[in-house]
Structures are given as structure tokens and as C-alpha cells.
Amino acid sequence: MTYNVHGCVGSDLRFDPERVAKVIARASPDVVALQELFVEHPRRRNLHQAAWLAERLDMSFEFGSARDFEGGGHYGNAVLSRHPLRALRAESLPRLLPALEPRAALHVQLRTSWGEIDLLNTHLGLRRLERSLQTRALVEEWLSHVTTRSTSILCGDLNAVPGSSVYATFTRLLKDAELSEHGRPAAKTWPALFPLVRLDHVFVAGGLEVVGWNVPRSLAERFASDHLPVVVDVTPKEQAA
């Protein structure tokens, strides 16, 4: 699952981490890539949102900060997992201007019964040129190891839609998971109440086969965050064959 949880503030502007936990629990994913988490920030009751969600869901986690606040606390991305995991890299992405909101990526390695899977979770900027810089950095540096046989996953809130230059750059290297079922249209994810655009994506490398995907959109998902989650089921390609 990839899920921008909006700091656990829902479409009704109510802060409620329990709603986010219930949305994740309903989908019961093995791995969850989360964006827009606050950690020990006064505006969010000093809650370590990544740790709280991981404990609530009985999962382990890694957190990568995109922004450290002067008054205390952090803001960034996390990966929750039922499999053993370890962080490989957690760093900021390029910015056009220092005044723009910092963005980051978190690269983790998962140890599964299939073997090791690497997952990259990111949240790109709002400006087109900045997203292009960040995408280039991800492809040329963070994903430089990916081959046609890699068991690699890239996911997150790209703030970019299919047809954009960001999307095109990633699809030259990876496969869009939602296009795995031909004839079935991909689902829009933002804003959650009445989705108009698809900003949240999962891409997989050639060593993985997508066997199904879903964008849950009940009232629970529409109110828990301003984004809908994306859930993708994958298996190693040799097992799928």
C-alpha cells in the first residue's frame, strides 16, 4: 500500500490517527509506504505518528525525515512492514529554491520468503521544474541499480499525473502497476472526497509481476485523509509464470 495520510488529518479537517490505522488494517497489507507523517511535533500532540501506527498495526517501521522543525519534531515518510526491513537511504531531494517545502525519499530493503525486495517511498514537490529535478535524481542515483530482473518497487505521492514528464521518466524504467490489468482504467486518488486526479502511484521493476490492485474508496477512506490509498499485490515473476 502507498498512502499519503496528510498528517492524520482527514478531509473533514479532523486529526484522527485511528481512522488512518483502520483504513490500513482493512486492506491488511504486508508493507505500507506512508507520506506526510509528523513525528513528535507540537501541532500533532507530540505523537510519533510512524511509531504509533506501527504499534497499532503490529508492524515494524523505518522513518525518513524531510523536514526538521526548529521548535522540535520532524515531518516526512515512513515504511511499515510485516517483513523484516532495514533502511538503506533516507535523504532530502533537490529543491529549486531554499524557501520551497523540503521533499525526501526513503529507500528500504525488505526480507521476504521470496528473497530481498527494495522499496523506494517518496513525495515529490508541487512545482513542475522541481519535480523534474527530483525525478532525475531518483532515476539516476536512487534507482541506478534497477535492471529488467530487479525486484524493486517505487511508490508514493508524485504530485504528477499519467502523461506528465515525471510519469514518463519513471515508466521508461519501471512498470505502472495499475496498467497491469488491460482494459481496466487506473483510479484517481485526490482529493479523497471526490477524486479528480491520480497523484499516487506504484511502479514495479521487471522481476515482479502485478497480480492485482485496488484503490479503496469507501467513506472510511474518503474521510481519513485527503488522498486515497493504492493497494497492489505482487509476486516474483518466476512464481507468476
C-alpha positions in Angstrom: 0.0 0.0 0.0 1.1 3.6 -0.7 -0.8 6.2 1.3 -0.4 9.9 1.8 -2.0 10.3 5.3 -1.9 14.1 5.4 -0.6 14.2 8.9 -3.5 12.0 10.0 -5.8 15.0 9.3 -8.9 13.9 7.3 -11.0 15.5 4.6 -13.1 16.9 7.4 -10.0 18.6 8.9 -10.2 16.4 12.0 -7.0 15.0 13.4 -7.6 11.3 14.0 -4.8 8.7 13.6 -7.2 5.9 14.5 -9.1 6.4 11.2 -5.8 6.1 9.3 -5.0 2.9 11.2 -8.4 1.4 10.5 -8.0 2.1 6.7 -4.7 0.4 6.7 -6.0 -2.5 8.8 -9.0 -3.0 6.4 -6.6 -3.6 3.5 -4.2 -5.7 5.6 -1.1 -5.0 3.5 2.3 -6.6 4.3 4.1 -3.3 3.5 2.8 0.3 3.7 4.6 3.3 2.3 3.3 6.4 4.1 3.8 10.1 3.2 3.2 13.3 5.2 3.8 12.0 8.7 4.6 14.2 11.7 6.9 12.9 14.4 6.8 14.4 17.9 5.5 17.8 16.6 3.6 20.1 19.0 0.9 20.7 16.4 0.1 17.0 16.3 0.1 16.3 20.1 3.8 15.4 20.0 2.7 12.0 18.6 5.3 9.9 16.8 2.8 9.0 14.1 5.0 6.4 12.4 5.7 4.6 15.7 2.1 4.8 16.8 0.7 3.4 13.6 3.3 0.6 13.5 2.5 -0.4 17.1 -1.2 -0.2 16.4 -0.9 -2.4 13.4 1.8 -4.7 14.9 4.3 -3.8 12.2 7.9 -2.7 12.2 8.9 0.6 10.6 11.5 3.0 9.3 11.1 6.8 9.2 12.9 9.3 7.0 12.6 13.0 7.8 12.1 15.5 5.0 12.0 18.5 7.5 13.2 19.1 11.0 11.4 21.8 12.9 13.2 24.4 15.0 10.6 24.0 17.8 11.0 20.2 17.8 9.6 17.4 15.7 10.0 16.1 12.2 8.0 15.6 9.0 8.5 13.0 6.4 7.9 9.5 5.0 7.8 6.1 6.6 7.6 2.4 5.6 5.7 -0.1 7.8 6.2 -3.8 7.3 5.3 -7.2 8.5 8.6 -8.4 7.0 12.0 -7.6 8.5 13.2 -4.4 7.0 16.2 -2.0 7.2 16.7 1.5 5.9 19.2 1.8 3.0 19.0 5.5 2.5 16.9 8.4 3.7 17.7 11.9 2.3 16.3 15.1 1.0 15.7 15.6 -2.7 16.8 18.6 -4.8 14.9 21.9 -4.4 14.6 24.8 -6.8 14.7 27.3 -4.0 15.6 27.1 -0.3 12.1 28.6 0.6 10.2 25.7 -1.0 9.0 22.8 1.1 11.7 20.1 1.5 10.9 16.8 0.0 12.6 13.5 0.6 12.8 9.8 -0.2 13.2 6.7 1.9 14.8 3.6 0.5 14.3 0.3 2.4 15.2 -3.3 1.9 12.6 -6.0 2.8 13.5 -9.6 3.6 10.7 -11.9 2.4 10.3 -15.6 1.7 10.9 -14.7 -2.0 14.2 -13.0 -1.1 15.1 -9.4 -0.8 12.9 -6.6 -2.2 13.9 -3.0 -2.3 11.3 -0.3 -2.0 11.6 3.4 -2.6 9.0 5.7 -1.0 8.8 9.3 -2.0 6.8 12.5 -2.0 7.7 15.0 -4.8 7.3 18.8 -4.9 4.5 20.9 -6.2 6.4 22.8 -8.9 6.9 21.1 -12.3 10.6 22.0 -12.7 11.3 20.9 -9.2 9.6 17.6 -9.7 11.7 17.1 -12.8 14.9 17.7 -10.8 13.7 15.2 -8.1 12.7 12.6 -10.6 16.1 12.8 -12.4 17.8 12.4 -9.0 15.7 9.3 -8.2 16.3 7.6 -11.5 20.0 8.4 -11.9 21.0 7.9 -8.3 18.5 6.1 -6.1 17.3 3.7 -8.9 20.6 3.3 -10.8 20.8 -0.4 -9.7 17.5 -1.4 -11.2 17.5 -3.8 -14.1 14.9 -5.8 -16.0 15.2 -8.5 -13.4 15.2 -6.4 -10.3 12.6 -7.0 -7.5 12.2 -3.2 -6.9 9.3 -1.0 -6.2 8.9 2.8 -6.4 5.8 4.3 -4.8 4.4 7.5 -3.3 2.7 10.8 -3.9 4.4 12.1 -7.0 2.2 15.2 -7.4 2.2 14.2 -11.1 -0.4 12.6 -13.3 -0.1 10.0 -16.1 1.1 11.7 -19.2 3.3 14.1 -17.3 7.1 14.2 -17.9 7.6 12.8 -14.4 5.4 9.8 -15.1 7.0 9.2 -18.5 10.5 9.2 -16.9 9.6 6.6 -14.4 7.8 4.4 -16.9 10.9 4.2 -19.0 12.5 2.2 -16.2 9.5 0.7 -14.3 6.0 -0.6 -15.0 2.9 1.2 -13.8 1.2 -1.4 -11.5 -2.3 -0.1 -12.3 -1.9 -0.8 -16.0 -1.3 -4.5 -15.4 -4.9 -5.3 -16.0 -5.6 -4.3 -19.5 -9.0 -2.7 -20.1 -9.4 -1.6 -16.5 -8.9 2.1 -16.0 -6.5 3.3 -13.3 -8.1 5.0 -10.4 -7.9 8.7 -9.3 -6.7 9.3 -5.8 -7.0 13.1 -5.0 -8.9 14.8 -3.4 -10.2 11.8 -1.5 -13.8 13.0 -1.1 -14.3 13.5 -4.9 -11.1 12.2 -6.7 -10.3 14.2 -9.8 -6.6 13.3 -10.5 -4.3 10.4 -9.9 -1.3 11.6 -7.9 -0.4 8.4 -6.0 1.4 5.7 -7.9 3.1 2.3 -7.6 5.8 1.2 -10.1 7.5 -2.2 -10.2 10.6 -3.5 -11.9 10.7 -6.4 -14.3 11.4 -9.0 -11.6 8.0 -8.5 -10.1 4.6 -9.4 -11.5 1.4 -7.5 -10.5 -1.4 -9.8 -9.8 -4.0 -7.2 -8.7 -4.5 -3.7 -7.5 -7.2 -1.7 -5.7 -7.9 1.8 -4.6 -10.3 1.6 -1.6 -12.8 4.4 -1.7 -15.5 3.7 1.0 -16.5 6.6 3.3 -13.7 5.5 5.7 -11.0 6.1 3.1 -12.7 9.3 1.8 -12.5 10.9 5.3 -9.4 9.5 6.9 -7.0 11.6 4.7 -7.2 13.9 1.7 -5.7 11.1 -0.5 -7.0 7.6 -1.2 -4.6 4.7 -0.7 -3.4 2.5 -3.5 -3.0 -1.3 -2.8 -1.0 -3.5 -5.1 -0.4 -7.3 -4.9 2.8 -8.5 -6.4 4.7 -11.8 -6.8 8.1 -12.7 -8.2 7.9 -13.1 -12.0 9.2 -16.6 -11.9 6.5 -17.7 -9.5 3.8 -16.0 -11.6 5.0 -17.9 -14.6 
